Amino acid sequence: MTVDADTDAFGPEQVARTIARLGMRAEPLERAAPRAESWWERNGRRALVTLSGLALLGGFALHAAVAGGGLVALVLSHTHAEHGVDYPVVALLVLAIAAGLFHSTPKALASLRRLRPDMNALVLVSVIGAVFLEEWAEAGVLAFLYGLSGLVENWSARRARTAIGSLLRISPATAAVVHGDHEHRMPVDQVAVGARVRVRPGERIPCDGEVTDGSSHVDQALVTGESVPVWKRPGDAVYAGTVNGHGVIELRATRPASDTTLARIIRMVGESQHHRAPTERFIDRFALYYTPLMFAVAAGVAVIPPLATGAGWEYWFYQGMLILLISCPCALVISTPVTIAAAITSAARQGALIKGGVHLEGLARLRVVALDKTGVVTRGEPDVREIRPLGGRTESEVLARLLAVEMQSEHPLSRAVVRYARGRGVEPAPAADFQAVEGRGAEAVVDGDRFWVGSALYAREKTGRDPLQQDLADMQRPGETVVVCGAGDDIWALVAIADQVRSEARESVSRLHALGLRSALLTGDNSETAAAVAGRVGVSDVRAELLPEDKVAAVRDLSARYGATGMVGDGINDSQALLAAQVGIALGGNATDVAVESADVVMLRADMRRIPFLVDHARRARSLIVENIALALGSKALFLAFMFFGAATLWMAVAADMGATLLVTFNGLRMLRRPPAQGGPSPDLALEGA
């Protein structure tokens, strides 16, 4: 937890004491982080639940041996005078009660002291009431099943953490850093950005980097979800934790260990726990008021009839205990977070990071998906098709200045120009004062002149006139982009750049439509290019020549017209639209850091098929949440029907409540293994140790 306080007056010790009063333990992070869990912390809950179950079975067996009754005589009968329970049997059942409630009792007492009773308090009071009525067996069954439900919930949370935490063990502890003609091993967290690192066949890559020498297949399944190893050659990016194939490669470290893709995955999934889903928040608020209300109702049932009519105290006290026990919202409260945690973990194991339950539910509610063109619908790795110098200038002269500007930009079109220029051996001219103009272009001072490059719209802003419409029309082809460059108000050249549409784009859009979603294409490119790309992938709603603020307006318009809108982007100019959408999705691969931080969902692999997969995955999670809520409430309704006809007992209440708790927990955990939709990520790409 993070505490915002005056640290001079309120330090870690005060925080620890405050948390202790809630029945939990807190330690300062710097002390807690390296501390290994003790045997008791790892296994104590399981040991106590096992002890409770064994003691319960021992009590049943002993009673069967002594009284000849067994489970039926001990549990189904609820008039304590008929039990004839021996003291050794009572001792075993008391042990079962104590072990089963060991972990929940401190929290129950803390909630009662705060006058905010929770589910732990409900169970504790019910057990005390059963003991008061000498219903030892029913109290033992209740304590055991409640302890078992807590164990299952704890196990499910640990499993979700382990699935992501296992990534920490994937990244190697040391790296082979090359200095001149020799290398030495050093801790990964000491490898500086820019260092040369050598990775041999079969080794895990220790840090994010760019291949500088050698080539090899790299298995990236654990980070990006790609089921087939990817061929890496100089210039390609590699990720910490991925496995090198048969070749020796050298790479230049591009990120410190604390900021690798692997570390960011772990951090994002950890932070996702803070973004609770609306259903989860509603149920928590509901339980906050519901629990004290049911305490009052149970007390009224136990006290008012005897006082008003002189009826038997024991009978009505028993009925009050029944109401108190069946009113316990365990199953209702547990149902949603277990399902959400399992769904987020399952998606993360397949390379899609959902930053919290609120965004998982947002995906399930989507009605429209807006797609950026460059880097999302197209591959984002365009190639220069033609350069047309103007004013008697040579291609090399233009390329030297273009390279000086474009090599400092992250835009995919800029990378195309850089690759083209490098391929022709052109060296950049000296440049200074680089500036990226979002959604328009970029500029820098080159050889004393402010040299600019960007769209035709940007060229119009810089020159005050339309840039050579005939030349633009001659160079423009469907699906291609023409970039204009120049200095001052003088146009130097036109550059035609072609970006290939992703092979899976049409299939992905078709699957979105099959899920009942609308699609829209948002781009800063010209209308002709946008229309050509949209026609190839099957998108009918096309909005072109948009500046970043125009994309925001388009997202808001789509939301107003059709409902919840998701925005898929990968660039700096998409960040505002990602924030404006109900769900912002950053498509991996070439996604910029700004887009990743702005998005609610991050896909580590640039595969459009994951977009319909995520929507379908979220809808399945929502269906399970609805199922779990129905199971939780249905079990209570069924029990109340039995109670109305006078056929209800405490053991039935235990079965209805604790049984429903276990049922919804295991039902929610189905999201961990539910196979993805056809064409999505492979279900076999599970993390090691998960």
C-alpha positions as CSV (number, residue, x, y, z in Angstrom):
1,M,0.0,0.0,0.0
2,T,1.0,3.6,-0.4
3,V,0.4,6.1,2.4
4,D,0.1,9.8,1.7
5,A,0.9,11.4,5.0
6,D,3.2,13.8,6.9
7,T,6.1,11.4,7.5
8,D,7.5,13.4,10.4
9,A,4.3,12.8,12.4
10,F,3.0,9.6,10.9
11,G,5.7,7.0,10.0
12,P,5.9,3.3,9.2
13,E,5.4,2.3,12.8
14,Q,2.1,4.1,13.1
15,V,1.0,2.6,9.7
16,A,1.9,-0.9,11.0
17,R,0.0,-0.4,14.2
18,T,-3.1,0.9,12.4
19,I,-3.0,-2.1,10.0
20,A,-2.6,-4.5,13.0
21,R,-5.8,-3.2,14.4
22,L,-7.5,-4.5,11.2
23,G,-6.2,-8.0,11.9
24,M,-3.4,-7.8,9.3
25,R,0.4,-7.2,9.4
26,A,2.3,-4.5,7.5
27,E,6.0,-4.0,7.0
28,P,8.0,-1.3,5.2
29,L,8.5,-2.3,1.6
30,E,12.3,-2.1,1.7
31,R,12.3,-4.6,4.5
32,A,9.5,-6.8,3.2
33,A,10.7,-7.1,-0.4
34,P,13.7,-9.4,0.1
35,R,12.2,-11.4,3.0
36,A,11.4,-15.0,2.1
37,E,8.1,-16.3,3.3
38,S,8.3,-18.6,6.3
39,W,6.9,-22.2,6.2
40,W,4.0,-21.0,8.3
41,E,3.2,-18.2,5.9
42,R,3.3,-20.5,2.9
43,N,1.5,-23.5,4.5
44,G,-0.1,-22.4,7.7
45,R,-3.6,-21.9,6.3
46,R,-3.5,-25.3,4.5
47,A,-2.3,-27.0,7.6
48,L,-5.1,-25.5,9.8
49,V,-7.8,-26.3,7.3
50,T,-6.5,-29.9,7.1
51,L,-6.4,-30.1,10.9
52,S,-10.0,-28.8,11.0
53,G,-11.2,-31.3,8.5
54,L,-9.4,-34.2,10.2
55,A,-10.8,-33.2,13.6
56,L,-14.3,-33.0,12.2
57,L,-14.0,-36.4,10.6
58,G,-12.5,-37.7,13.9
59,G,-15.5,-36.4,15.8
60,F,-17.9,-38.0,13.4
61,A,-16.1,-41.3,13.6
62,L,-15.8,-41.3,17.4
63,H,-19.5,-40.4,17.7
64,A,-20.4,-43.2,15.4
65,A,-18.3,-45.6,17.4
66,V,-19.7,-44.5,20.8
67,A,-23.3,-43.7,20.0
68,G,-23.8,-45.6,16.8
69,G,-25.1,-42.6,15.0
70,G,-22.5,-41.1,12.8
71,L,-22.9,-38.1,10.5
72,V,-26.7,-38.4,10.2
73,A,-27.3,-38.5,13.9
74,L,-24.8,-35.8,14.7
75,V,-25.6,-33.3,12.0
76,L,-29.1,-33.7,10.6
77,S,-30.7,-33.6,14.1
78,H,-30.7,-30.1,15.4
79,T,-32.2,-30.5,18.9
80,H,-29.2,-30.5,21.1
81,A,-30.9,-32.6,23.8
82,E,-31.1,-35.4,21.3
83,H,-27.4,-35.4,20.5
84,G,-25.9,-37.0,23.5
85,V,-22.5,-35.8,22.4
86,D,-19.6,-37.1,24.5
87,Y,-16.9,-34.8,25.8
88,P,-14.1,-36.4,23.6
89,V,-16.3,-35.8,20.6
90,V,-16.9,-32.2,21.7
91,A,-13.2,-31.7,22.2
92,L,-12.5,-32.8,18.6
93,L,-15.3,-30.6,17.2
94,V,-13.9,-27.6,19.3
95,L,-10.5,-28.3,17.7
96,A,-12.2,-28.3,14.2
97,I,-13.8,-24.9,15.0
98,A,-10.7,-23.3,16.4
99,A,-8.5,-24.4,13.4
100,G,-11.2,-23.5,10.8
101,L,-11.7,-19.9,12.2
102,F,-8.0,-19.2,13.1
103,H,-7.3,-16.8,10.3
104,S,-10.8,-15.1,10.1
105,T,-11.3,-14.5,13.8
106,P,-8.9,-11.5,14.2
107,K,-10.5,-9.8,11.2
108,A,-14.0,-10.5,12.6
109,L,-13.1,-9.0,16.0
110,A,-11.6,-6.0,14.3
111,S,-14.7,-5.4,12.2
112,L,-16.9,-5.7,15.3
113,R,-14.7,-3.2,17.2
114,R,-15.1,-0.7,14.3
115,L,-18.9,-1.4,14.3
116,R,-18.6,-2.4,10.7
117,P,-19.3,-6.1,10.7
118,D,-18.2,-8.1,7.7
119,M,-18.6,-11.7,6.5
120,N,-16.0,-12.8,9.0
121,A,-18.1,-11.4,11.8
122,L,-21.2,-13.0,10.4
123,V,-19.6,-16.5,10.5
124,L,-18.0,-16.0,13.9
125,V,-21.3,-14.9,15.5
126,S,-23.1,-17.8,13.8
127,V,-20.5,-20.3,15.1
128,I,-20.8,-18.8,18.6
129,G,-24.6,-19.1,18.4
130,A,-24.4,-22.7,17.3
131,V,-22.0,-23.5,20.2
132,F,-24.4,-21.7,22.6
133,L,-27.2,-24.1,21.4
134,E,-24.7,-27.0,21.7
135,E,-24.9,-27.6,18.0
136,W,-21.3,-28.7,18.0
137,A,-21.3,-30.6,14.7
138,E,-22.9,-27.8,12.8
139,A,-20.5,-25.3,14.3
140,G,-17.6,-27.5,13.3
141,V,-18.9,-28.0,9.7
142,L,-19.4,-24.2,9.4
143,A,-15.9,-23.4,10.6
144,F,-14.3,-26.0,8.4
145,L,-16.1,-25.0,5.3
146,Y,-15.4,-21.3,5.9
147,G,-11.7,-22.0,6.4
148,L,-11.8,-24.1,3.2
149,S,-13.4,-21.3,1.3
150,G,-10.7,-18.9,2.6
151,L,-8.0,-21.4,1.6
152,V,-9.4,-21.6,-2.0
153,E,-9.7,-17.8,-2.3
154,N,-6.1,-17.5,-1.0
155,W,-4.9,-20.2,-3.4
156,S,-6.6,-18.5,-6.4
157,A,-5.0,-15.2,-5.5
158,R,-1.6,-16.8,-5.2
159,R,-2.1,-18.6,-8.4
160,A,-2.8,-15.3,-10.2
161,R,0.3,-13.7,-8.6
162,T,2.4,-16.7,-9.4
163,A,1.5,-16.7,-13.1
164,I,3.0,-13.2,-13.4
165,G,5.6,-13.4,-10.6
166,S,7.1,-16.4,-12.4
167,L,8.3,-13.9,-15.0
168,L,10.7,-12.6,-12.4
169,R,12.4,-16.0,-12.4
170,I,12.6,-16.1,-16.2
171,S,15.0,-13.2,-16.6
172,P,18.6,-14.4,-15.9
173,A,20.5,-12.9,-13.0
174,T,23.7,-12.1,-15.0
175,A,24.7,-10.9,-18.4
176,A,27.8,-11.4,-20.6
177,V,28.9,-7.8,-21.2
178,V,31.5,-7.3,-24.0
179,H,34.4,-4.9,-23.6
180,G,36.7,-4.7,-26.6
181,D,37.9,-8.2,-27.2
182,H,36.8,-9.7,-23.9
183,E,33.6,-10.2,-21.9
184,H,32.7,-10.6,-18.3
185,R,29.6,-11.6,-16.4
186,M,27.9,-8.9,-14.3
187,P,24.5,-8.6,-12.6
188,V,21.7,-7.6,-15.0
189,D,20.7,-4.7,-12.9
190,Q,24.1,-3.2,-13.3
191,V,24.1,-3.4,-17.1
192,A,24.1,0.2,-18.4
193,V,22.0,1.4,-21.4
194,G,24.2,1.2,-24.5
195,A,26.3,-1.8,-23.2
196,R,27.2,-4.6,-25.6
197,V,25.8,-7.9,-24.4
198,R,26.6,-11.3,-25.9
199,V,23.9,-14.1,-25.8
200,R,24.9,-17.7,-26.7
201,P,22.6,-20.4,-28.1
202,G,20.0,-21.6,-25.6
203,E,20.5,-18.7,-23.2
204,R,17.8,-16.3,-22.1
205,I,18.3,-12.7,-23.2
206,P,19.1,-10.7,-20.1
207,C,17.8,-7.3,-21.1
208,D,15.8,-5.4,-23.7
209,G,18.0,-4.4,-26.6
210,E,18.7,-4.1,-30.3
211,V,20.6,-6.8,-32.2
212,T,23.9,-5.4,-33.4
213,D,25.7,-8.6,-34.6
214,G,24.7,-12.1,-35.5
215,S,21.3,-13.6,-36.2
216,S,19.2,-16.3,-34.6
217,H,15.7,-17.5,-34.0
218,V,14.3,-16.2,-30.7
219,D,11.4,-17.7,-28.8
220,Q,9.3,-14.8,-27.5
221,A,6.2,-16.8,-26.5
222,L,6.5,-15.9,-22.8
223,V,6.6,-12.2,-23.4
224,T,4.7,-11.5,-26.7
225,G,2.6,-14.8,-27.0
226,E,4.1,-15.6,-30.4
227,S,3.9,-19.4,-30.7
228,V,6.6,-19.6,-33.4
229,P,10.2,-18.4,-32.8
230,V,11.1,-15.1,-34.6
231,W,14.2,-14.6,-36.8
232,K,16.2,-11.8,-35.4
233,R,19.0,-10.0,-37.3
234,P,20.9,-6.7,-36.8
235,G,18.5,-3.8,-36.1
236,D,15.7,-6.0,-34.6
237,A,14.5,-5.6,-31.0
238,V,14.7,-8.4,-28.5
239,Y,13.2,-8.7,-25.0
240,A,14.5,-9.7,-21.6
241,G,13.4,-13.2,-20.7
242,T,13.1,-14.6,-24.2
243,V,15.2,-17.6,-25.3
244,N,17.9,-17.4,-28.0
245,G,17.9,-20.2,-30.5
246,H,21.0,-21.7,-32.3
247,G,23.1,-18.6,-33.1
248,V,25.3,-16.3,-31.1
249,I,24.0,-12.7,-31.1
250,E,25.2,-9.5,-29.7
251,L,22.9,-6.7,-28.7
252,R,23.0,-3.1,-27.4
253,A,21.0,-2.7,-24.2
254,T,18.3,-0.2,-24.8
255,R,16.6,-0.2,-21.3
256,P,17.8,-0.6,-17.8
257,A,16.7,-3.8,-15.9
258,S,14.0,-1.9,-14.0
259,D,12.3,-0.8,-17.2
260,T,12.4,-3.8,-19.5
261,T,9.3,-5.1,-21.2
262,L,9.3,-7.9,-18.7
263,A,9.5,-5.5,-15.7
264,R,6.7,-3.4,-17.1
265,I,4.5,-6.4,-17.6
266,I,4.9,-7.3,-13.9
267,R,4.4,-3.7,-12.9
268,M,1.3,-3.2,-15.0
269,V,-0.4,-6.4,-13.8
270,G,0.4,-5.5,-10.2
271,E,-1.1,-2.0,-10.7
272,S,-4.2,-3.6,-12.3
273,Q,-5.4,-4.8,-8.9
274,H,-6.0,-1.1,-8.0
275,H,-8.4,-0.5,-10.8
276,R,-11.5,-2.4,-9.5
277,A,-14.3,-3.2,-11.8
278,P,-17.7,-1.4,-11.4
279,T,-19.4,-4.6,-10.5
280,E,-16.7,-5.4,-7.9
281,R,-17.1,-1.9,-6.4
282,F,-20.9,-2.1,-6.3
283,I,-20.8,-5.5,-4.5
284,D,-18.3,-4.2,-2.0
285,R,-20.6,-1.2,-1.3
286,F,-23.6,-3.5,-1.1
287,A,-22.0,-5.8,1.4
288,L,-20.9,-2.8,3.5
289,Y,-24.6,-1.9,4.2
290,Y,-26.1,-5.3,3.7
291,T,-24.1,-7.0,6.5
292,P,-25.1,-4.7,9.4
293,L,-28.7,-4.8,8.1
294,M,-28.8,-8.6,8.3
295,F,-27.3,-8.5,11.8
296,A,-30.3,-6.4,12.8
297,V,-32.8,-8.6,11.1
298,A,-31.3,-11.8,12.7
299,A,-31.4,-10.1,16.1
300,G,-35.0,-9.1,15.6
301,V,-36.0,-12.6,14.6
302,A,-34.2,-14.0,17.7
303,V,-35.6,-11.5,20.2
304,I,-38.9,-10.0,19.1
305,P,-41.1,-13.2,18.9
306,P,-40.2,-14.4,22.4
307,L,-40.7,-11.0,23.9
308,A,-43.9,-10.3,22.0
309,T,-45.6,-13.7,22.2
310,G,-43.8,-15.6,24.8
311,A,-42.6,-18.2,22.3
312,G,-39.6,-20.4,23.0
313,W,-36.3,-18.5,23.1
314,E,-34.2,-21.4,21.8
315,Y,-36.3,-22.0,18.7
316,W,-36.3,-18.3,17.7
317,F,-32.6,-17.9,18.6
318,Y,-32.0,-20.9,16.2
319,Q,-34.0,-19.2,13.5
320,G,-32.0,-16.0,14.0
321,M,-28.8,-18.0,13.6
322,L,-30.1,-19.4,10.3
323,I,-30.9,-16.0,8.9
324,L,-27.5,-14.7,10.1
325,L,-25.6,-17.6,8.4
326,I,-27.5,-17.6,5.1
327,S,-27.2,-13.9,4.8
328,C,-23.4,-14.1,4.8
329,P,-22.4,-12.5,1.4
330,C,-19.2,-14.6,1.1
331,A,-20.1,-16.1,-2.3
332,L,-21.4,-12.8,-3.6
333,V,-18.3,-10.8,-2.6
334,I,-15.8,-13.5,-3.7
335,S,-17.5,-14.3,-7.1
336,T,-16.4,-11.1,-9.0
337,P,-12.8,-10.6,-7.9
338,V,-11.8,-14.2,-8.4
339,T,-13.2,-14.2,-12.0
340,I,-11.6,-10.8,-12.8
341,A,-8.2,-11.8,-11.4
342,A,-8.3,-15.1,-13.4
343,A,-9.4,-13.3,-16.6
344,I,-6.6,-10.7,-16.3
345,T,-4.0,-13.3,-15.5
346,S,-5.1,-15.5,-18.4
347,A,-4.9,-12.6,-20.8
348,A,-1.5,-11.6,-19.5
349,R,-0.2,-15.1,-20.0
350,Q,-1.0,-14.6,-23.7
351,G,0.6,-11.3,-24.1
352,A,-2.4,-8.9,-23.5
353,L,-2.1,-6.7,-20.4
354,I,-5.4,-5.4,-19.1
355,K,-4.7,-2.7,-16.5
356,G,-7.5,-3.6,-14.1
357,G,-11.0,-5.0,-13.7
358,V,-12.6,-1.7,-14.7
359,H,-11.0,-2.1,-18.2
360,L,-11.9,-5.7,-18.5
361,E,-15.6,-4.8,-18.0
362,G,-15.1,-1.9,-20.4
363,L,-14.0,-4.3,-23.1
364,A,-17.1,-6.4,-22.5
365,R,-19.3,-3.3,-23.0
366,L,-17.7,-2.0,-26.2
367,R,-20.0,-1.2,-29.2
368,V,-17.4,0.4,-31.5
369,V,-13.7,-0.2,-32.1
370,A,-11.8,2.7,-33.7
371,L,-8.6,1.7,-35.5
372,D,-5.6,3.9,-36.2
373,K,-4.3,3.2,-39.7
374,T,-0.5,3.4,-39.5
375,G,1.0,0.7,-37.3
376,V,-2.4,-0.9,-36.5
377,V,-4.3,-1.7,-39.7
378,T,-1.1,-1.4,-41.7
379,R,2.2,-3.0,-40.6
380,G,3.7,0.3,-39.5
381,E,6.9,-0.6,-41.4
382,P,6.4,1.3,-44.7
383,D,8.9,1.5,-47.5
384,V,9.9,4.5,-49.6
385,R,8.7,3.9,-53.2
386,E,9.9,7.1,-54.8
387,I,11.6,10.4,-54.0
388,R,11.0,13.2,-56.4
389,P,13.5,16.1,-55.8
390,L,12.4,19.6,-56.9
391,G,14.3,22.8,-57.8
392,G,17.2,21.0,-59.4
393,R,18.3,19.2,-56.2
394,T,19.7,15.7,-56.1
395,E,18.3,12.8,-54.3
396,S,21.4,12.5,-52.1
397,E,21.1,16.2,-51.1
398,V,17.5,15.7,-50.1
399,L,18.1,12.5,-48.3
400,A,21.0,13.9,-46.2
401,R,18.6,16.5,-44.8
402,L,15.7,14.2,-44.5
403,L,17.8,11.7,-42.6
404,A,19.0,14.4,-40.2
405,V,15.4,15.1,-39.2
406,E,13.7,11.7,-39.5
407,M,16.3,9.7,-37.6
408,Q,15.2,11.6,-34.4
409,S,11.5,10.8,-34.9
410,E,9.6,7.6,-33.7
411,H,7.0,7.8,-36.5
412,P,6.8,4.7,-38.7
413,L,7.1,6.9,-41.9
414,S,10.2,8.4,-40.5
415,R,11.7,4.9,-40.0
416,A,11.0,4.1,-43.6
417,V,12.9,7.2,-44.8
418,V,15.8,6.3,-42.4
419,R,16.0,2.7,-43.8
420,Y,15.9,4.0,-47.4
421,A,18.7,6.5,-46.8
422,R,20.9,4.1,-44.8
423,G,20.4,1.5,-47.6
424,R,22.0,4.0,-50.0
425,G,24.9,4.9,-47.8
426,V,23.7,8.5,-47.1
427,E,25.1,10.2,-44.0
428,P,22.9,12.7,-42.2
429,A,23.7,16.4,-42.4
430,P,24.4,18.2,-39.0
431,A,21.1,19.0,-37.3
432,A,20.0,20.7,-34.1
433,D,16.8,21.8,-32.3
434,F,14.6,18.9,-33.4
435,Q,10.9,19.3,-32.8
436,A,8.1,16.8,-33.4
437,V,4.8,18.4,-34.4
438,E,2.1,15.9,-33.3
439,G,-0.1,14.7,-36.2
440,R,1.7,17.0,-38.7
441,G,5.4,16.2,-39.1
442,A,8.8,17.2,-37.7
443,E,11.5,19.8,-38.2
444,A,15.0,20.7,-37.2
445,V,17.7,23.2,-38.0
446,V,19.9,21.7,-40.7
447,D,22.8,23.6,-42.2
448,G,21.4,26.8,-40.7
449,D,18.0,26.4,-42.2
450,R,14.8,25.1,-40.5
451,F,14.2,22.0,-42.5
452,W,10.7,20.4,-42.2
453,V,9.0,17.3,-43.3
454,G,5.3,16.2,-43.0
455,S,1.9,15.9,-44.6
456,A,0.5,18.0,-47.4
457,L,-1.5,19.8,-44.8
458,Y,1.7,20.6,-42.8
459,A,3.4,21.8,-46.0
460,R,0.5,24.2,-46.6
461,E,1.0,25.6,-43.1
462,K,4.7,26.1,-43.7
463,T,4.5,27.6,-47.2
464,G,1.1,29.2,-47.2
465,R,0.1,27.5,-50.5
466,D,-1.0,24.1,-51.8
467,P,2.1,22.0,-52.5
468,L,2.2,21.1,-56.2
469,Q,-1.2,19.4,-56.5
470,Q,-0.3,17.9,-59.9
471,D,2.9,16.2,-58.7
472,L,1.0,15.0,-55.6
473,A,-1.7,13.5,-57.8
474,D,0.9,11.8,-60.1
475,M,2.7,10.2,-57.2
476,Q,-0.3,9.3,-55.1
477,R,-1.5,5.7,-55.4
478,P,-4.3,3.9,-53.4
479,G,-3.0,3.0,-50.0
480,E,0.1,5.1,-50.2
481,T,1.2,8.3,-48.5
482,V,3.1,11.3,-50.0
483,V,5.3,13.2,-47.6
484,V,6.5,16.7,-48.4
485,C,9.8,18.3,-47.2
486,G,11.4,21.6,-47.5
487,A,13.1,24.6,-45.9
488,G,11.2,27.8,-45.0
489,D,8.6,28.3,-47.7
490,D,10.5,26.4,-50.3
491,I,9.5,22.8,-51.1
492,W,12.5,20.5,-51.7
493,A,11.0,17.1,-52.5
494,L,8.0,14.8,-52.5
495,V,8.4,11.3,-51.0
496,A,5.9,8.4,-51.8
497,I,5.7,5.9,-49.0
498,A,3.8,2.6,-49.2
499,D,2.7,0.8,-46.1
500,Q,1.4,-2.8,-46.3
501,V,-1.9,-3.7,-44.8
502,R,-1.6,-6.4,-42.2
503,S,-2.5,-9.9,-43.5
504,E,-4.8,-10.5,-40.6
505,A,-6.5,-7.1,-40.7
506,R,-9.6,-8.1,-42.8
507,E,-10.2,-11.3,-40.8
508,S,-9.9,-9.3,-37.5
509,V,-12.4,-6.7,-38.7
510,S,-14.8,-9.4,-39.9
511,R,-14.6,-11.1,-36.4
512,L,-15.3,-7.7,-34.7
513,H,-18.4,-7.4,-36.9
514,A,-19.4,-11.0,-36.1
515,L,-19.3,-10.0,-32.4
516,G,-21.8,-7.2,-33.1
517,L,-19.3,-4.3,-33.0
518,R,-18.9,-1.5,-35.4
519,S,-15.5,-0.5,-36.7
520,A,-14.0,2.9,-37.8
521,L,-10.7,4.0,-39.3
522,L,-9.1,7.1,-37.9
523,T,-6.0,8.5,-39.5
524,G,-4.0,11.7,-40.2
525,D,-3.4,10.4,-43.7
526,N,-5.2,11.7,-46.8
527,S,-8.7,10.7,-47.7
528,E,-7.7,8.6,-50.8
529,T,-5.2,6.5,-48.9
530,A,-7.5,6.0,-46.0
531,A,-10.4,5.0,-48.2
532,A,-8.2,2.5,-50.1
533,V,-7.0,0.9,-46.9
534,A,-10.5,0.8,-45.3
535,G,-11.9,-0.8,-48.4
536,R,-9.3,-3.6,-48.3
537,V,-10.1,-4.5,-44.6
538,G,-13.9,-3.9,-44.7
539,V,-14.2,-0.8,-42.6
540,S,-17.0,1.5,-43.8
541,D,-16.6,4.5,-41.4
542,V,-13.5,6.3,-42.5
543,R,-12.2,9.6,-41.0
544,A,-9.1,11.0,-42.6
545,E,-6.7,13.9,-42.3
546,L,-7.2,14.1,-38.5
547,L,-5.0,15.9,-36.1
548,P,-4.6,14.4,-32.6
549,E,-7.4,16.6,-31.3
550,D,-9.6,15.6,-34.2
551,K,-9.1,11.9,-33.3
552,V,-10.3,12.8,-29.8
553,A,-13.4,14.5,-31.3
554,A,-14.0,11.5,-33.5
555,V,-13.8,9.0,-30.6
556,R,-16.3,11.2,-28.6
557,D,-18.6,11.4,-31.6
558,L,-18.6,7.6,-32.0
559,S,-19.3,7.2,-28.3
560,A,-22.2,9.6,-28.5
561,R,-23.7,7.9,-31.6
562,Y,-23.2,4.2,-30.9
563,G,-22.1,3.7,-27.3
564,A,-18.8,2.6,-25.6
565,T,-15.9,3.0,-27.9
566,G,-12.5,1.4,-27.9
567,M,-9.5,3.1,-29.6
568,V,-6.6,1.0,-30.9
569,G,-3.4,3.0,-31.6
570,D,0.4,2.8,-31.3
571,G,1.8,6.3,-31.7
572,I,2.3,9.5,-29.7
573,N,-0.4,11.2,-31.8
574,D,-2.9,8.5,-30.7
575,S,-2.3,9.0,-26.9
576,Q,-5.0,11.7,-26.5
577,A,-7.6,9.5,-28.3
578,L,-6.5,6.5,-26.2
579,L,-7.3,8.5,-23.1
580,A,-10.6,9.8,-24.5
581,A,-11.9,6.3,-25.4
582,Q,-13.8,4.1,-22.9
583,V,-11.0,1.6,-23.4
584,G,-7.7,2.5,-25.0
585,I,-5.7,-0.3,-26.6
586,A,-2.0,0.0,-27.5
587,L,-1.0,-2.5,-30.2
588,G,2.5,-3.8,-29.4
589,G,5.5,-4.1,-31.6
590,N,6.2,-0.5,-32.5
591,A,4.0,1.1,-29.9
592,T,5.6,4.2,-28.3
593,D,6.0,4.5,-24.6
594,V,3.5,7.4,-24.5
595,A,0.8,5.2,-26.2
596,V,1.6,2.3,-23.8
597,E,1.2,4.5,-20.7
598,S,-2.0,6.2,-22.1
599,A,-3.7,2.9,-22.9
600,D,-5.9,0.7,-20.7
601,V,-4.9,-2.5,-22.5
602,V,-1.4,-3.2,-23.9
603,M,-0.9,-6.0,-26.5
604,L,2.7,-7.0,-26.6
605,R,2.5,-8.4,-30.1
606,A,1.2,-6.4,-33.0
607,D,-1.5,-8.9,-34.1
608,M,-4.9,-7.5,-34.8
609,R,-6.6,-10.8,-34.1
610,R,-6.1,-10.1,-30.5
611,I,-8.6,-7.3,-30.6
612,P,-11.7,-9.5,-31.1
613,F,-10.1,-12.1,-28.9
614,L,-9.9,-9.6,-26.0
615,V,-13.6,-8.5,-26.5
616,D,-14.7,-12.1,-26.5
617,H,-12.5,-12.9,-23.5
618,A,-14.0,-10.0,-21.6
619,R,-17.5,-11.0,-22.5
620,R,-16.9,-14.6,-21.3
621,A,-15.6,-13.1,-18.0
622,R,-18.7,-11.0,-17.6
623,S,-20.9,-14.0,-18.3
624,L,-19.1,-15.9,-15.6
625,I,-19.6,-13.0,-13.2
626,V,-23.4,-13.0,-13.9
627,E,-23.4,-16.8,-13.4
628,N,-21.6,-16.5,-10.1
629,I,-24.0,-13.8,-8.8
630,A,-27.0,-15.9,-9.8
631,L,-25.5,-19.0,-8.1
632,A,-24.8,-17.0,-4.9
633,L,-28.3,-15.4,-4.8
634,G,-30.0,-18.6,-6.0
635,S,-28.6,-20.7,-3.2
636,K,-29.9,-18.2,-0.6
637,A,-33.3,-18.1,-2.2
638,L,-33.5,-21.9,-2.2
639,F,-32.5,-22.0,1.5
640,L,-35.1,-19.4,2.4
641,A,-37.8,-21.5,0.7
642,F,-36.8,-24.4,2.9
643,M,-36.8,-22.1,5.9
644,F,-40.3,-20.9,5.1
645,F,-41.6,-24.4,5.2
646,G,-39.8,-25.1,8.5
647,A,-37.3,-27.6,7.0
648,A,-34.1,-25.6,7.3
649,T,-31.2,-26.5,9.7
650,L,-27.8,-24.9,10.3
651,W,-26.1,-27.6,8.3
652,M,-28.3,-26.7,5.3
653,A,-27.4,-23.1,5.7
654,V,-23.7,-24.0,5.8
655,A,-24.1,-26.1,2.6
656,A,-26.0,-23.3,0.9
657,D,-23.5,-20.5,1.8
658,M,-20.1,-22.2,1.9
659,G,-21.0,-24.6,-0.9
660,A,-22.0,-21.6,-3.1
661,T,-18.7,-19.8,-2.1
662,L,-16.6,-22.8,-3.2
663,L,-18.7,-23.2,-6.4
664,V,-18.4,-19.6,-7.6
665,T,-14.6,-19.6,-6.8
666,F,-14.0,-22.7,-8.9
667,N,-16.3,-21.3,-11.6
668,G,-14.4,-18.1,-11.7
669,L,-11.1,-19.9,-12.0
670,R,-12.3,-21.4,-15.3
671,M,-11.1,-18.2,-16.9
672,L,-7.5,-19.4,-16.4
673,R,-8.0,-22.3,-18.7
674,R,-10.8,-21.2,-21.0
675,P,-9.5,-21.6,-24.6
676,P,-9.3,-18.4,-26.6
677,A,-11.5,-17.6,-29.6
678,Q,-10.5,-19.1,-32.9
679,G,-7.7,-17.3,-34.6
680,G,-6.6,-15.7,-31.3
681,P,-3.5,-16.5,-29.2
682,S,-2.7,-20.1,-28.6
683,P,-4.0,-21.5,-25.3
684,D,-0.7,-23.4,-24.9
685,L,1.3,-20.2,-24.4
686,A,1.1,-20.5,-20.6
687,L,3.8,-19.0,-18.5
688,E,6.3,-21.3,-16.8
689,G,5.3,-22.1,-13.3
690,A,1.7,-20.9,-13.8
